[in-house]
């Protein structure tokens, strides 16, 4: 019985680890609803969000 539970748990963990770990695609809008940036998340800090679209990096200030 322990072996069966261990085997099932092991297969569940493979499903979790096998998921796509790429950055999430994101569109950033201002308060008026205008799109100001889009791309995959490259880096996040307290003040700047860095997005990457193709080979172009775009930094979006958190205050904007």
C-alpha positions as CSV (number, residue, x, y, z in Angstrom):
1,X,0.0,0.0,0.0
2,X,2.8,2.4,0.8
3,X,4.5,1.7,-2.5
4,X,1.2,2.5,-4.4
5,X,0.8,5.8,-2.5
6,X,4.5,6.7,-3.2
7,X,4.2,5.8,-6.9
8,X,1.0,8.0,-7.3
9,X,2.7,10.9,-5.4
10,X,5.7,10.6,-7.6
11,X,3.7,10.8,-10.8
12,X,1.8,13.8,-9.5
13,X,5.1,15.6,-8.9
14,X,6.3,14.9,-12.4
15,X,3.2,16.7,-13.7
16,X,3.9,19.8,-11.5
17,X,7.6,19.9,-12.5
18,X,6.9,19.4,-16.2
19,X,4.8,22.6,-16.6
20,X,6.1,25.4,-18.7
21,X,8.3,27.8,-16.7
22,X,8.7,30.5,-19.3
23,X,7.8,34.1,-18.5
24,X,4.2,35.2,-18.7
25,X,3.1,37.4,-21.5
26,X,1.8,40.7,-20.2
27,X,0.2,43.9,-21.6
28,X,0.5,47.0,-19.5
29,X,-2.2,49.7,-19.6
30,X,-2.2,53.2,-18.1
31,X,-5.2,54.5,-16.0
32,X,-7.0,55.8,-19.1
33,X,-6.9,52.3,-20.7
34,X,-4.2,53.0,-23.3
35,X,-1.7,50.2,-23.9
36,X,1.8,51.4,-23.0
37,X,3.8,48.2,-23.2
38,X,3.6,44.4,-24.0
39,X,6.0,41.5,-23.8
40,X,7.2,38.7,-21.6
41,X,8.3,39.5,-18.1
42,X,12.1,39.7,-17.9
43,X,12.6,41.3,-14.5
44,X,10.6,42.9,-11.7
45,X,11.8,45.3,-9.1
46,X,10.1,47.7,-6.7
47,X,10.1,50.6,-9.2
48,X,10.6,49.0,-12.7
49,X,9.0,46.3,-14.7
50,X,11.2,45.0,-17.6
51,X,9.5,43.4,-20.5
52,X,11.1,41.6,-23.5
53,X,9.4,41.4,-26.9
54,X,11.5,39.6,-29.5
55,X,15.0,41.0,-28.8
56,X,13.8,44.4,-27.5
57,X,13.8,45.2,-23.8
58,X,11.3,47.8,-22.5
59,X,11.3,49.2,-19.0
60,X,8.1,50.4,-17.5
61,X,8.2,52.7,-14.5
62,X,5.8,51.6,-11.7
63,X,4.7,55.2,-11.2
64,X,3.4,55.6,-14.8
